[in-house]
């Protein structure tokens, strides 16, 4: 084990880390520049020290010790001695400066790269329970600071995503548990009754069927939401020409009976609103908005629908009367399993309708907003990038006017 750890440590020490590479690069540049300077000085000394060249041939030089030398021999000894001394002292100085420079470069590189080590250490410590840790770099505003800030921002997004996921899973579990508990209770109570007759079993079957339909609807909504969120910010899997007016017409036709039962006054103004996207997701978007507008309306209320293309954006407006919604609660209605006001609990919807609408808008690069109406109700506006081509199928004024359902569609077409 000791040998194994020693090899690991040696491998870590010898691996070409960024700090080591920066240090070696700085050392090579520093020593190379110093060597060039020493070489230039050595050459200049050899070329500059020629005082005997100006003397006559055969000139004798008397040294301080009384020795007499030929001027040219004296000059040669002087150049050799000066060159050797310069070379020796220059190499010693180069060695000292190189060692100091390499050590300084290693220390400076380590200090500069310390935030990177903090990023690595933080990443190693990260887990679902430690997503609150951050780098919080307080050094110079350089590339390393930008990397640290980017890493902290990524951790903020991850923490928000994990928290949203935990909340979503908890709410989904709660919503699914309710119909399952209803089914089990009804079955247990009925089976424990020895005197239960066919009518009782039929009543139990209806309750179980309703609960299973609610659970099935919730699962379908979860799948659509997951599919929409998976394509959010990315290329849509399916992109074909579509028209929001057609989606509204189809959705309105599907809920005609419910609108008729509640005696709603429905008005439509459906102009072409061409987009390029997934028609099934766009149909679900329009269907969820219209179903919510009917579900949370009141008897003999109003429902208005408009589609148009404004400044290159395909617009869909769905408004309804109904129960009052606090303006501060409007943004939260687009969160999963959030229902407005008094409808927070109960069997009327799973609380995923507007979440799916927002996810579909994000997947198509659009936006959605809601405004609480005075006296009750909401008006929701969807804006999607418009298509350059005309819609394949245009909405037409063929919605049948049923008793109690005041539908007044406007024919779609140019102008």
BELURQUI-V726916 format. One record per helix or strand. SS is the DSSP state (helix for helix, strand for strand). FROM is the first residue (numbers start at 0). LEN is the number of residues. Records with the same first field share a line. If there is no record, write none. Layout:
SS: FROM-LEN + FROM-LEN
This chain:
helix: 1-13 + 17-31 + 50-4 + 70-42 + 113-12 + 142-50 + 197-33 + 243-11 + 255-6 + 278-17 + 326-3 + 330-4 + 340-3 + 352-11
strand: 59-3 + 67-3 + 239-4 + 264-6 + 273-4 + 301-9 + 312-8 + 366-6 + 377-8 + 407-1
